[in-house]
Amino acid sequence: MLYIAIVKRAIAFLALAVAVAPAFAQERAKEASPLRIEEPIAVDGALGEPAWHRAGEPADFIQFQPNRGEPASVRTVVKVLYDSRVVYFGFH
């Protein structure tokens, strides 16, 4: 029951973040399509599990500073996985 409450709060937070993100983020929206998984994920900072390799990875981000609107000077990759209890975010 506690996990359900945590997941619901996380989803509400993400919905709020998505709603206000355009004011702070990029001029063009990026989408990270979450991948539903069944296998366990180790929360260890390493994206070594096969599920991370199957996840989509939007990577053509643009800068906010110092050169707003220019291609990012450092490549950033975002991956999102979820299961029946947890949403996992991976950034590289």
PyMOL Python script that loads the backbone (N, CA, C, O; Angstrom):
from pymol import cmd

cmd.read_pdbstr("""\
ATOM      1  N   MET A   1       0.819  -1.186   0.000  1.00  0.00           N
ATOM      2  CA  MET A   1       0.000   0.000   0.000  1.00  0.00           C
ATOM      3  C   MET A   1       0.867   1.255   0.000  1.00  0.00           C
ATOM      4  O   MET A   1       0.547   2.236  -0.671  1.00  0.00           O
ATOM      5  N   LEU A   2       1.973   1.223   0.759  1.00  0.00           N
ATOM      6  CA  LEU A   2       2.874   2.368   0.812  1.00  0.00           C
ATOM      7  C   LEU A   2       3.492   2.628  -0.558  1.00  0.00           C
ATOM      8  O   LEU A   2       3.654   3.781  -0.958  1.00  0.00           O
ATOM      9  N   TYR A   3       3.842   1.550  -1.285  1.00  0.00           N
ATOM     10  CA  TYR A   3       4.430   1.711  -2.609  1.00  0.00           C
ATOM     11  C   TYR A   3       3.469   2.407  -3.564  1.00  0.00           C
ATOM     12  O   TYR A   3       3.883   3.244  -4.366  1.00  0.00           O
ATOM     13  N   ILE A   4       2.199   2.067  -3.481  1.00  0.00           N
ATOM     14  CA  ILE A   4       1.200   2.693  -4.350  1.00  0.00           C
ATOM     15  C   ILE A   4       1.129   4.182  -4.068  1.00  0.00           C
ATOM     16  O   ILE A   4       1.059   4.984  -5.000  1.00  0.00           O
ATOM     17  N   ALA A   5       1.146   4.564  -2.797  1.00  0.00           N
ATOM     18  CA  ALA A   5       1.112   5.979  -2.436  1.00  0.00           C
ATOM     19  C   ALA A   5       2.353   6.701  -2.954  1.00  0.00           C
ATOM     20  O   ALA A   5       2.260   7.825  -3.448  1.00  0.00           O
ATOM     21  N   ILE A   6       3.505   6.062  -2.843  1.00  0.00           N
ATOM     22  CA  ILE A   6       4.751   6.677  -3.325  1.00  0.00           C
ATOM     23  C   ILE A   6       4.701   6.844  -4.839  1.00  0.00           C
ATOM     24  O   ILE A   6       5.070   7.898  -5.356  1.00  0.00           O
ATOM     25  N   VAL A   7       4.252   5.822  -5.551  1.00  0.00           N
ATOM     26  CA  VAL A   7       4.160   5.899  -7.012  1.00  0.00           C
ATOM     27  C   VAL A   7       3.174   6.988  -7.426  1.00  0.00           C
ATOM     28  O   VAL A   7       3.443   7.740  -8.363  1.00  0.00           O
ATOM     29  N   LYS A   8       2.042   7.081  -6.743  1.00  0.00           N
ATOM     30  CA  LYS A   8       1.063   8.120  -7.076  1.00  0.00           C
ATOM     31  C   LYS A   8       1.652   9.506  -6.863  1.00  0.00           C
ATOM     32  O   LYS A   8       1.433  10.406  -7.674  1.00  0.00           O
ATOM     33  N   ARG A   9       2.397   9.683  -5.781  1.00  0.00           N
ATOM     34  CA  ARG A   9       3.036  10.992  -5.540  1.00  0.00           C
ATOM     35  C   ARG A   9       4.098  11.289  -6.593  1.00  0.00           C
ATOM     36  O   ARG A   9       4.231  12.424  -7.049  1.00  0.00           O
ATOM     37  N   ALA A  10       4.847  10.267  -6.972  1.00  0.00           N
ATOM     38  CA  ALA A  10       5.872  10.465  -7.996  1.00  0.00           C
ATOM     39  C   ALA A  10       5.244  10.849  -9.327  1.00  0.00           C
ATOM     40  O   ALA A  10       5.760  11.717 -10.031  1.00  0.00           O
ATOM     41  N   ILE A  11       4.137  10.211  -9.674  1.00  0.00           N
ATOM     42  CA  ILE A  11       3.444  10.537 -10.926  1.00  0.00           C
ATOM     43  C   ILE A  11       2.890  11.955 -10.867  1.00  0.00           C
ATOM     44  O   ILE A  11       2.970  12.689 -11.853  1.00  0.00           O
ATOM     45  N   ALA A  12       2.332  12.351  -9.731  1.00  0.00           N
ATOM     46  CA  ALA A  12       1.821  13.716  -9.588  1.00  0.00           C
ATOM     47  C   ALA A  12       2.953  14.729  -9.715  1.00  0.00           C
ATOM     48  O   ALA A  12       2.793  15.765 -10.360  1.00  0.00           O
ATOM     49  N   PHE A  13       4.097  14.433  -9.101  1.00  0.00           N
ATOM     50  CA  PHE A  13       5.246  15.329  -9.204  1.00  0.00           C
ATOM     51  C   PHE A  13       5.723  15.432 -10.648  1.00  0.00           C
ATOM     52  O   PHE A  13       6.011  16.527 -11.132  1.00  0.00           O
ATOM     53  N   LEU A  14       5.809  14.294 -11.338  1.00  0.00           N
ATOM     54  CA  LEU A  14       6.253  14.306 -12.727  1.00  0.00           C
ATOM     55  C   LEU A  14       5.284  15.085 -13.613  1.00  0.00           C
ATOM     56  O   LEU A  14       5.708  15.808 -14.515  1.00  0.00           O
ATOM     57  N   ALA A  15       3.981  14.938 -13.355  1.00  0.00           N
ATOM     58  CA  ALA A  15       2.991  15.678 -14.134  1.00  0.00           C
ATOM     59  C   ALA A  15       3.171  17.171 -13.930  1.00  0.00           C
ATOM     60  O   ALA A  15       3.084  17.943 -14.886  1.00  0.00           O
ATOM     61  N   LEU A  16       3.421  17.587 -12.693  1.00  0.00           N
ATOM     62  CA  LEU A  16       3.662  19.004 -12.416  1.00  0.00           C
ATOM     63  C   LEU A  16       4.945  19.472 -13.086  1.00  0.00           C
ATOM     64  O   LEU A  16       4.989  20.556 -13.667  1.00  0.00           O
ATOM     65  N   ALA A  17       5.983  18.656 -13.004  1.00  0.00           N
ATOM     66  CA  ALA A  17       7.254  19.025 -13.633  1.00  0.00           C
ATOM     67  C   ALA A  17       7.104  19.178 -15.137  1.00  0.00           C
ATOM     68  O   ALA A  17       7.671  20.097 -15.729  1.00  0.00           O
ATOM     69  N   VAL A  18       6.347  18.288 -15.754  1.00  0.00           N
ATOM     70  CA  VAL A  18       6.117  18.371 -17.201  1.00  0.00           C
ATOM     71  C   VAL A  18       5.311  19.619 -17.539  1.00  0.00           C
ATOM     72  O   VAL A  18       5.536  20.239 -18.579  1.00  0.00           O
ATOM     73  N   ALA A  19       4.381  19.988 -16.676  1.00  0.00           N
ATOM     74  CA  ALA A  19       3.543  21.160 -16.933  1.00  0.00           C
ATOM     75  C   ALA A  19       4.337  22.459 -16.873  1.00  0.00           C
ATOM     76  O   ALA A  19       4.077  23.377 -17.651  1.00  0.00           O
ATOM     77  N   VAL A  20       5.304  22.547 -15.957  1.00  0.00           N
ATOM     78  CA  VAL A  20       6.061  23.793 -15.828  1.00  0.00           C
ATOM     79  C   VAL A  20       7.376  23.764 -16.593  1.00  0.00           C
ATOM     80  O   VAL A  20       8.019  24.802 -16.746  1.00  0.00           O
ATOM     81  N   ALA A  21       7.778  22.621 -17.067  1.00  0.00           N
ATOM     82  CA  ALA A  21       9.063  22.496 -17.757  1.00  0.00           C
ATOM     83  C   ALA A  21       9.218  23.436 -18.947  1.00  0.00           C
ATOM     84  O   ALA A  21      10.305  23.986 -19.127  1.00  0.00           O
ATOM     85  N   PRO A  22       8.193  23.651 -19.768  1.00  0.00           N
ATOM     86  CA  PRO A  22       8.396  24.543 -20.902  1.00  0.00           C
ATOM     87  C   PRO A  22       8.846  25.949 -20.510  1.00  0.00           C
ATOM     88  O   PRO A  22       9.528  26.616 -21.288  1.00  0.00           O
ATOM     89  N   ALA A  23       8.482  26.396 -19.341  1.00  0.00           N
ATOM     90  CA  ALA A  23       8.895  27.727 -18.905  1.00  0.00           C
ATOM     91  C   ALA A  23      10.380  27.776 -18.589  1.00  0.00           C
ATOM     92  O   ALA A  23      10.984  28.846 -18.660  1.00  0.00           O
ATOM     93  N   PHE A  24      10.981  26.652 -18.242  1.00  0.00           N
ATOM     94  CA  PHE A  24      12.366  26.629 -17.824  1.00  0.00           C
ATOM     95  C   PHE A  24      13.282  25.866 -18.765  1.00  0.00           C
ATOM     96  O   PHE A  24      14.499  26.046 -18.730  1.00  0.00           O
ATOM     97  N   ALA A  25      12.724  25.042 -19.582  1.00  0.00           N
ATOM     98  CA  ALA A  25      13.549  24.123 -20.357  1.00  0.00           C
ATOM     99  C   ALA A  25      13.715  24.593 -21.789  1.00  0.00           C
ATOM    100  O   ALA A  25      13.960  25.769 -22.056  1.00  0.00           O
ATOM    101  N   GLN A  26      13.578  23.674 -22.676  1.00  0.00           N
ATOM    102  CA  GLN A  26      13.891  23.907 -24.068  1.00  0.00           C
ATOM    103  C   GLN A  26      12.715  24.500 -24.822  1.00  0.00           C
ATOM    104  O   GLN A  26      11.560  24.389 -24.412  1.00  0.00           O
ATOM    105  N   GLU A  27      13.041  25.117 -25.913  1.00  0.00           N
ATOM    106  CA  GLU A  27      11.991  25.677 -26.750  1.00  0.00           C
ATOM    107  C   GLU A  27      11.276  24.585 -27.533  1.00  0.00           C
ATOM    108  O   GLU A  27      10.093  24.720 -27.848  1.00  0.00           O
ATOM    109  N   ARG A  28      11.977  23.514 -27.844  1.00  0.00           N
ATOM    110  CA  ARG A  28      11.362  22.358 -28.505  1.00  0.00           C
ATOM    111  C   ARG A  28      11.223  21.258 -27.472  1.00  0.00           C
ATOM    112  O   ARG A  28      12.179  20.953 -26.760  1.00  0.00           O
ATOM    113  N   ALA A  29      10.065  20.668 -27.382  1.00  0.00           N
ATOM    114  CA  ALA A  29       9.820  19.629 -26.384  1.00  0.00           C
ATOM    115  C   ALA A  29      10.545  18.340 -26.754  1.00  0.00           C
ATOM    116  O   ALA A  29      10.640  17.980 -27.927  1.00  0.00           O
ATOM    117  N   LYS A  30      11.045  17.663 -25.751  1.00  0.00           N
ATOM    118  CA  LYS A  30      11.664  16.351 -25.918  1.00  0.00           C
ATOM    119  C   LYS A  30      10.797  15.344 -25.196  1.00  0.00           C
ATOM    120  O   LYS A  30      10.164  15.666 -24.190  1.00  0.00           O
ATOM    121  N   GLU A  31      10.766  14.144 -25.698  1.00  0.00           N
ATOM    122  CA  GLU A  31      10.001  13.090 -25.061  1.00  0.00           C
ATOM    123  C   GLU A  31      10.906  11.905 -24.783  1.00  0.00           C
ATOM    124  O   GLU A  31      11.711  11.498 -25.620  1.00  0.00           O
ATOM    125  N   ALA A  32      10.753  11.369 -23.593  1.00  0.00           N
ATOM    126  CA  ALA A  32      11.439  10.139 -23.238  1.00  0.00           C
ATOM    127  C   ALA A  32      10.350   9.103 -22.994  1.00  0.00           C
ATOM    128  O   ALA A  32       9.747   9.072 -21.921  1.00  0.00           O
ATOM    129  N   SER A  33      10.102   8.269 -23.973  1.00  0.00           N
ATOM    130  CA  SER A  33       9.053   7.259 -23.842  1.00  0.00           C
ATOM    131  C   SER A  33       9.479   6.206 -22.836  1.00  0.00           C
ATOM    132  O   SER A  33      10.488   5.531 -23.034  1.00  0.00           O
ATOM    133  N   PRO A  34       8.716   6.058 -21.752  1.00  0.00           N
ATOM    134  CA  PRO A  34       9.099   5.061 -20.748  1.00  0.00           C
ATOM    135  C   PRO A  34       8.913   3.644 -21.265  1.00  0.00           C
ATOM    136  O   PRO A  34       8.005   3.367 -22.049  1.00  0.00           O
ATOM    137  N   LEU A  35       9.779   2.759 -20.818  1.00  0.00           N
ATOM    138  CA  LEU A  35       9.734   1.353 -21.204  1.00  0.00           C
ATOM    139  C   LEU A  35       9.300   0.535 -19.996  1.00  0.00           C
ATOM    140  O   LEU A  35       9.948   0.585 -18.951  1.00  0.00           O
ATOM    141  N   ARG A  36       8.215  -0.215 -20.127  1.00  0.00           N
ATOM    142  CA  ARG A  36       7.766  -1.084 -19.032  1.00  0.00           C
ATOM    143  C   ARG A  36       8.665  -2.306 -18.975  1.00  0.00           C
ATOM    144  O   ARG A  36       8.950  -2.933 -19.995  1.00  0.00           O
ATOM    145  N   ILE A  37       9.107  -2.635 -17.771  1.00  0.00           N
ATOM    146  CA  ILE A  37      10.022  -3.763 -17.586  1.00  0.00           C
ATOM    147  C   ILE A  37       9.458  -4.729 -16.548  1.00  0.00           C
ATOM    148  O   ILE A  37       8.600  -4.371 -15.742  1.00  0.00           O
ATOM    149  N   GLU A  38       9.954  -5.941 -16.589  1.00  0.00           N
ATOM    150  CA  GLU A  38       9.597  -6.962 -15.603  1.00  0.00           C
ATOM    151  C   GLU A  38      10.820  -7.380 -14.787  1.00  0.00           C
ATOM    152  O   GLU A  38      10.683  -7.841 -13.654  1.00  0.00           O
ATOM    153  N   GLU A  39      12.014  -7.220 -15.360  1.00  0.00           N
ATOM    154  CA  GLU A  39      13.227  -7.656 -14.677  1.00  0.00           C
ATOM    155  C   GLU A  39      13.658  -6.615 -13.635  1.00  0.00           C
ATOM    156  O   GLU A  39      13.338  -5.434 -13.771  1.00  0.00           O
ATOM    157  N   PRO A  40      14.374  -7.045 -12.606  1.00  0.00           N
ATOM    158  CA  PRO A  40      14.811  -6.110 -11.558  1.00  0.00           C
ATOM    159  C   PRO A  40      15.908  -5.181 -12.070  1.00  0.00           C
ATOM    160  O   PRO A  40      16.704  -5.540 -12.938  1.00  0.00           O
ATOM    161  N   ILE A  41      15.924  -3.991 -11.509  1.00  0.00           N
ATOM    162  CA  ILE A  41      16.943  -2.992 -11.835  1.00  0.00           C
ATOM    163  C   ILE A  41      17.696  -2.668 -10.546  1.00  0.00           C
ATOM    164  O   ILE A  41      17.078  -2.404  -9.515  1.00  0.00           O
ATOM    165  N   ALA A  42      19.011  -2.686 -10.600  1.00  0.00           N
ATOM    166  CA  ALA A  42      19.825  -2.293  -9.449  1.00  0.00           C
ATOM    167  C   ALA A  42      19.993  -0.781  -9.480  1.00  0.00           C
ATOM    168  O   ALA A  42      20.423  -0.219 -10.487  1.00  0.00           O
ATOM    169  N   VAL A  43      19.657  -0.132  -8.388  1.00  0.00           N
ATOM    170  CA  VAL A  43      19.823   1.318  -8.302  1.00  0.00           C
ATOM    171  C   VAL A  43      21.245   1.557  -7.802  1.00  0.00           C
ATOM    172  O   VAL A  43      21.485   1.704  -6.603  1.00  0.00           O
ATOM    173  N   ASP A  44      22.189   1.593  -8.757  1.00  0.00           N
ATOM    174  CA  ASP A  44      23.603   1.677  -8.418  1.00  0.00           C
ATOM    175  C   ASP A  44      24.353   2.720  -9.237  1.00  0.00           C
ATOM    176  O   ASP A  44      25.573   2.845  -9.127  1.00  0.00           O
ATOM    177  N   GLY A  45      23.619   3.466 -10.059  1.00  0.00           N
ATOM    178  CA  GLY A  45      24.269   4.497 -10.862  1.00  0.00           C
ATOM    179  C   GLY A  45      24.813   3.984 -12.185  1.00  0.00           C
ATOM    180  O   GLY A  45      25.194   4.783 -13.040  1.00  0.00           O
ATOM    181  N   ALA A  46      24.857   2.689 -12.372  1.00  0.00           N
ATOM    182  CA  ALA A  46      25.329   2.103 -13.623  1.00  0.00           C
ATOM    183  C   ALA A  46      24.121   1.663 -14.435  1.00  0.00           C
ATOM    184  O   ALA A  46      23.200   1.050 -13.898  1.00  0.00           O
ATOM    185  N   LEU A  47      24.121   1.967 -15.700  1.00  0.00           N
ATOM    186  CA  LEU A  47      23.003   1.592 -16.568  1.00  0.00           C
ATOM    187  C   LEU A  47      23.381   0.343 -17.360  1.00  0.00           C
ATOM    188  O   LEU A  47      23.341   0.344 -18.591  1.00  0.00           O
ATOM    189  N   GLY A  48      23.747  -0.719 -16.647  1.00  0.00           N
ATOM    190  CA  GLY A  48      24.257  -1.924 -17.283  1.00  0.00           C
ATOM    191  C   GLY A  48      23.230  -2.986 -17.617  1.00  0.00           C
ATOM    192  O   GLY A  48      23.490  -3.849 -18.455  1.00  0.00           O
ATOM    193  N   GLU A  49      22.061  -2.942 -16.977  1.00  0.00           N
ATOM    194  CA  GLU A  49      21.056  -3.962 -17.252  1.00  0.00           C
ATOM    195  C   GLU A  49      20.564  -3.865 -18.694  1.00  0.00           C
ATOM    196  O   GLU A  49      20.534  -2.772 -19.260  1.00  0.00           O
ATOM    197  N   PRO A  50      20.174  -5.000 -19.299  1.00  0.00           N
ATOM    198  CA  PRO A  50      19.693  -4.994 -20.682  1.00  0.00           C
ATOM    199  C   PRO A  50      18.516  -4.050 -20.917  1.00  0.00           C
ATOM    200  O   PRO A  50      18.377  -3.508 -22.013  1.00  0.00           O
ATOM    201  N   ALA A  51      17.674  -3.845 -19.918  1.00  0.00           N
ATOM    202  CA  ALA A  51      16.518  -2.959 -20.078  1.00  0.00           C
ATOM    203  C   ALA A  51      16.946  -1.538 -20.430  1.00  0.00           C
ATOM    204  O   ALA A  51      16.279  -0.871 -21.222  1.00  0.00           O
ATOM    205  N   TRP A  52      18.051  -1.065 -19.851  1.00  0.00           N
ATOM    206  CA  TRP A  52      18.525   0.288 -20.165  1.00  0.00           C
ATOM    207  C   TRP A  52      18.903   0.400 -21.641  1.00  0.00           C
ATOM    208  O   TRP A  52      18.732   1.458 -22.246  1.00  0.00           O
ATOM    209  N   HIS A  53      19.409  -0.673 -22.214  1.00  0.00           N
ATOM    210  CA  HIS A  53      19.800  -0.653 -23.625  1.00  0.00           C
ATOM    211  C   HIS A  53      18.584  -0.664 -24.553  1.00  0.00           C
ATOM    212  O   HIS A  53      18.663  -0.190 -25.687  1.00  0.00           O
ATOM    213  N   ARG A  54      17.468  -1.201 -24.075  1.00  0.00           N
ATOM    214  CA  ARG A  54      16.241  -1.239 -24.882  1.00  0.00           C
ATOM    215  C   ARG A  54      15.451   0.064 -24.790  1.00  0.00           C
ATOM    216  O   ARG A  54      14.611   0.337 -25.648  1.00  0.00           O
ATOM    217  N   ALA A  55      15.703   0.853 -23.783  1.00  0.00           N
ATOM    218  CA  ALA A  55      14.944   2.095 -23.574  1.00  0.00           C
ATOM    219  C   ALA A  55      15.291   3.126 -24.641  1.00  0.00           C
ATOM    220  O   ALA A  55      16.430   3.206 -25.101  1.00  0.00           O
ATOM    221  N   GLY A  56      14.285   3.917 -25.028  1.00  0.00           N
ATOM    222  CA  GLY A  56      14.530   5.010 -25.974  1.00  0.00           C
ATOM    223  C   GLY A  56      15.447   6.042 -25.351  1.00  0.00           C
ATOM    224  O   GLY A  56      15.560   6.124 -24.127  1.00  0.00           O
ATOM    225  N   GLU A  57      16.091   6.818 -26.177  1.00  0.00           N
ATOM    226  CA  GLU A  57      17.008   7.822 -25.636  1.00  0.00           C
ATOM    227  C   GLU A  57      17.027   9.107 -26.455  1.00  0.00           C
ATOM    228  O   GLU A  57      17.843   9.255 -27.366  1.00  0.00           O
ATOM    229  N   PRO A  58      16.137  10.029 -26.135  1.00  0.00           N
ATOM    230  CA  PRO A  58      16.242  11.330 -26.793  1.00  0.00           C
ATOM    231  C   PRO A  58      17.578  11.956 -26.408  1.00  0.00           C
ATOM    232  O   PRO A  58      17.949  11.948 -25.235  1.00  0.00           O
ATOM    233  N   ALA A  59      18.287  12.487 -27.364  1.00  0.00           N
ATOM    234  CA  ALA A  59      19.627  12.987 -27.069  1.00  0.00           C
ATOM    235  C   ALA A  59      19.965  14.297 -27.767  1.00  0.00           C
ATOM    236  O   ALA A  59      21.049  14.836 -27.545  1.00  0.00           O
ATOM    237  N   ASP A  60      19.086  14.824 -28.594  1.00  0.00           N
ATOM    238  CA  ASP A  60      19.424  16.049 -29.330  1.00  0.00           C
ATOM    239  C   ASP A  60      18.912  17.279 -28.582  1.00  0.00           C
ATOM    240  O   ASP A  60      18.105  18.049 -29.104  1.00  0.00           O
ATOM    241  N   PHE A  61      19.394  17.450 -27.354  1.00  0.00           N
ATOM    242  CA  PHE A  61      18.972  18.564 -26.526  1.00  0.00           C
ATOM    243  C   PHE A  61      19.622  19.862 -26.983  1.00  0.00           C
ATOM    244  O   PHE A  61      20.626  19.857 -27.695  1.00  0.00           O
ATOM    245  N   ILE A  62      19.034  20.962 -26.560  1.00  0.00           N
ATOM    246  CA  ILE A  62      19.595  22.278 -26.849  1.00  0.00           C
ATOM    247  C   ILE A  62      19.966  22.957 -25.539  1.00  0.00           C
ATOM    248  O   ILE A  62      19.471  22.579 -24.477  1.00  0.00           O
ATOM    249  N   GLN A  63      20.826  23.949 -25.612  1.00  0.00           N
ATOM    250  CA  GLN A  63      21.300  24.656 -24.436  1.00  0.00           C
ATOM    251  C   GLN A  63      20.291  25.682 -23.943  1.00  0.00           C
ATOM    252  O   GLN A  63      19.513  26.244 -24.714  1.00  0.00           O
ATOM    253  N   PHE A  64      20.328  25.906 -22.645  1.00  0.00           N
ATOM    254  CA  PHE A  64      19.613  27.038 -22.064  1.00  0.00           C
ATOM    255  C   PHE A  64      20.621  28.144 -21.782  1.00  0.00           C
ATOM    256  O   PHE A  64      20.344  29.322 -22.008  1.00  0.00           O
ATOM    257  N   GLN A  65      21.807  27.749 -21.279  1.00  0.00           N
ATOM    258  CA  GLN A  65      22.904  28.689 -21.050  1.00  0.00           C
ATOM    259  C   GLN A  65      24.189  28.018 -21.494  1.00  0.00           C
ATOM    260  O   GLN A  65      24.253  26.796 -21.366  1.00  0.00           O
ATOM    261  N   PRO A  66      25.169  28.645 -21.976  1.00  0.00           N
ATOM    262  CA  PRO A  66      25.264  30.078 -22.184  1.00  0.00           C
ATOM    263  C   PRO A  66      24.668  30.545 -23.517  1.00  0.00           C
ATOM    264  O   PRO A  66      24.394  31.733 -23.691  1.00  0.00           O
ATOM    265  N   ASN A  67      24.470  29.631 -24.443  1.00  0.00           N
ATOM    266  CA  ASN A  67      23.982  30.008 -25.775  1.00  0.00           C
ATOM    267  C   ASN A  67      22.602  29.422 -26.012  1.00  0.00           C
ATOM    268  O   ASN A  67      22.464  28.373 -26.641  1.00  0.00           O
ATOM    269  N   ARG A  68      21.600  30.087 -25.517  1.00  0.00           N
ATOM    270  CA  ARG A  68      20.225  29.598 -25.577  1.00  0.00           C
ATOM    271  C   ARG A  68      19.824  29.207 -27.000  1.00  0.00           C
ATOM    272  O   ARG A  68      19.990  29.978 -27.944  1.00  0.00           O
ATOM    273  N   GLY A  69      19.294  27.992 -27.128  1.00  0.00           N
ATOM    274  CA  GLY A  69      18.816  27.519 -28.419  1.00  0.00           C
ATOM    275  C   GLY A  69      19.848  26.802 -29.265  1.00  0.00           C
ATOM    276  O   GLY A  69      19.495  26.174 -30.263  1.00  0.00           O
ATOM    277  N   GLU A  70      21.114  26.879 -28.890  1.00  0.00           N
ATOM    278  CA  GLU A  70      22.174  26.198 -29.636  1.00  0.00           C
ATOM    279  C   GLU A  70      22.194  24.720 -29.251  1.00  0.00           C
ATOM    280  O   GLU A  70      21.723  24.362 -28.171  1.00  0.00           O
ATOM    281  N   PRO A  71      22.729  23.856 -30.113  1.00  0.00           N
ATOM    282  CA  PRO A  71      22.860  22.449 -29.734  1.00  0.00           C
ATOM    283  C   PRO A  71      23.689  22.322 -28.447  1.00  0.00           C
ATOM    284  O   PRO A  71      24.607  23.107 -28.209  1.00  0.00           O
ATOM    285  N   ALA A  72      23.355  21.337 -27.637  1.00  0.00           N
ATOM    286  CA  ALA A  72      24.071  21.135 -26.374  1.00  0.00           C
ATOM    287  C   ALA A  72      25.553  20.896 -26.625  1.00  0.00           C
ATOM    288  O   ALA A  72      25.925  20.183 -27.556  1.00  0.00           O
ATOM    289  N   SER A  73      26.395  21.495 -25.792  1.00  0.00           N
ATOM    290  CA  SER A  73      27.840  21.324 -25.957  1.00  0.00           C
ATOM    291  C   SER A  73      28.310  19.979 -25.398  1.00  0.00           C
ATOM    292  O   SER A  73      29.384  19.496 -25.755  1.00  0.00           O
ATOM    293  N   VAL A  74      27.499  19.377 -24.518  1.00  0.00           N
ATOM    294  CA  VAL A  74      27.792  18.061 -23.960  1.00  0.00           C
ATOM    295  C   VAL A  74      26.581  17.169 -24.218  1.00  0.00           C
ATOM    296  O   VAL A  74      25.452  17.543 -23.898  1.00  0.00           O
ATOM    297  N   ARG A  75      26.813  16.002 -24.791  1.00  0.00           N
ATOM    298  CA  ARG A  75      25.713  15.086 -25.106  1.00  0.00           C
ATOM    299  C   ARG A  75      25.052  14.602 -23.824  1.00  0.00           C
ATOM    300  O   ARG A  75      25.734  14.152 -22.904  1.00  0.00           O
ATOM    301  N   THR A  76      23.737  14.692 -23.759  1.00  0.00           N
ATOM    302  CA  THR A  76      22.954  14.226 -22.619  1.00  0.00           C
ATOM    303  C   THR A  76      21.935  13.208 -23.109  1.00  0.00           C
ATOM    304  O   THR A  76      21.242  13.438 -24.100  1.00  0.00           O
ATOM    305  N   VAL A  77      21.849  12.081 -22.407  1.00  0.00           N
ATOM    306  CA  VAL A  77      20.900  11.032 -22.749  1.00  0.00           C
ATOM    307  C   VAL A  77      20.000  10.798 -21.540  1.00  0.00           C
ATOM    308  O   VAL A  77      20.471  10.733 -20.404  1.00  0.00           O
ATOM    309  N   VAL A  78      18.703  10.673 -21.797  1.00  0.00           N
ATOM    310  CA  VAL A  78      17.725  10.413 -20.743  1.00  0.00           C
ATOM    311  C   VAL A  78      16.998   9.118 -21.084  1.00  0.00           C
ATOM    312  O   VAL A  78      16.549   8.933 -22.215  1.00  0.00           O
ATOM    313  N   LYS A  79      16.883   8.219 -20.103  1.00  0.00           N
ATOM    314  CA  LYS A  79      16.158   6.969 -20.296  1.00  0.00           C
ATOM    315  C   LYS A  79      15.193   6.795 -19.132  1.00  0.00           C
ATOM    316  O   LYS A  79      15.512   7.132 -17.992  1.00  0.00           O
ATOM    317  N   VAL A  80      13.997   6.260 -19.433  1.00  0.00           N
ATOM    318  CA  VAL A  80      12.981   6.076 -18.398  1.00  0.00           C
ATOM    319  C   VAL A  80      12.445   4.646 -18.480  1.00  0.00           C
ATOM    320  O   VAL A  80      12.001   4.191 -19.534  1.00  0.00           O
ATOM    321  N   LEU A  81      12.497   3.952 -17.343  1.00  0.00           N
ATOM    322  CA  LEU A  81      11.941   2.613 -17.206  1.00  0.00           C
ATOM    323  C   LEU A  81      10.911   2.639 -16.084  1.00  0.00           C
ATOM    324  O   LEU A  81      10.967   3.500 -15.206  1.00  0.00           O
ATOM    325  N   TYR A  82       9.974   1.701 -16.112  1.00  0.00           N
ATOM    326  CA  TYR A  82       9.043   1.584 -14.993  1.00  0.00           C
ATOM    327  C   TYR A  82       8.562   0.151 -14.869  1.00  0.00           C
ATOM    328  O   TYR A  82       8.544  -0.610 -15.837  1.00  0.00           O
ATOM    329  N   ASP A  83       8.176  -0.195 -13.653  1.00  0.00           N
ATOM    330  CA  ASP A  83       7.545  -1.488 -13.417  1.00  0.00           C
ATOM    331  C   ASP A  83       6.285  -1.235 -12.606  1.00  0.00           C
ATOM    332  O   ASP A  83       5.801  -0.104 -12.560  1.00  0.00           O
ATOM    333  N   SER A  84       5.754  -2.244 -11.979  1.00  0.00           N
ATOM    334  CA  SER A  84       4.489  -2.077 -11.257  1.00  0.00           C
ATOM    335  C   SER A  84       4.645  -1.259  -9.978  1.00  0.00           C
ATOM    336  O   SER A  84       3.647  -0.879  -9.364  1.00  0.00           O
ATOM    337  N   ARG A  85       5.896  -0.980  -9.564  1.00  0.00           N
ATOM    338  CA  ARG A  85       6.099  -0.250  -8.321  1.00  0.00           C
ATOM    339  C   ARG A  85       6.951   1.007  -8.434  1.00  0.00           C
ATOM    340  O   ARG A  85       6.794   1.927  -7.631  1.00  0.00           O
ATOM    341  N   VAL A  86       7.835   1.066  -9.399  1.00  0.00           N
ATOM    342  CA  VAL A  86       8.855   2.117  -9.420  1.00  0.00           C
ATOM    343  C   VAL A  86       9.017   2.705 -10.824  1.00  0.00           C
ATOM    344  O   VAL A  86       8.842   2.012 -11.826  1.00  0.00           O
ATOM    345  N   VAL A  87       9.355   4.000 -10.875  1.00  0.00           N
ATOM    346  CA  VAL A  87       9.777   4.647 -12.108  1.00  0.00           C
ATOM    347  C   VAL A  87      11.270   4.910 -11.962  1.00  0.00           C
ATOM    348  O   VAL A  87      11.708   5.522 -10.988  1.00  0.00           O
ATOM    349  N   TYR A  88      12.055   4.439 -12.946  1.00  0.00           N
ATOM    350  CA  TYR A  88      13.506   4.600 -12.918  1.00  0.00           C
ATOM    351  C   TYR A  88      13.926   5.618 -13.974  1.00  0.00           C
ATOM    352  O   TYR A  88      13.444   5.578 -15.106  1.00  0.00           O
ATOM    353  N   PHE A  89      14.820   6.524 -13.606  1.00  0.00           N
ATOM    354  CA  PHE A  89      15.360   7.497 -14.543  1.00  0.00           C
ATOM    355  C   PHE A  89      16.847   7.266 -14.663  1.00  0.00           C
ATOM    356  O   PHE A  89      17.545   7.119 -13.660  1.00  0.00           O
ATOM    357  N   GLY A  90      17.331   7.234 -15.884  1.00  0.00           N
ATOM    358  CA  GLY A  90      18.764   7.103 -16.119  1.00  0.00           C
ATOM    359  C   GLY A  90      19.232   8.277 -16.957  1.00  0.00           C
ATOM    360  O   GLY A  90      18.641   8.595 -17.988  1.00  0.00           O
ATOM    361  N   PHE A  91      20.298   8.915 -16.505  1.00  0.00           N
ATOM    362  CA  PHE A  91      20.871  10.073 -17.219  1.00  0.00           C
ATOM    363  C   PHE A  91      22.329   9.791 -17.498  1.00  0.00           C
ATOM    364  O   PHE A  91      23.054   9.266 -16.653  1.00  0.00           O
ATOM    365  N   HIS A  92      22.738  10.142 -18.678  1.00  0.00           N
ATOM    366  CA  HIS A  92      24.160  10.009 -19.024  1.00  0.00           C
ATOM    367  C   HIS A  92      24.545  11.248 -19.797  1.00  0.00           C
ATOM    368  O   HIS A  92      25.698  11.386 -20.208  1.00  0.00           O
TER     369      HIS A  92
END
""", "prot")
cmd.dss("prot")
cmd.show_as("cartoon", "prot")
cmd.util.cbc("prot")
cmd.orient("prot")
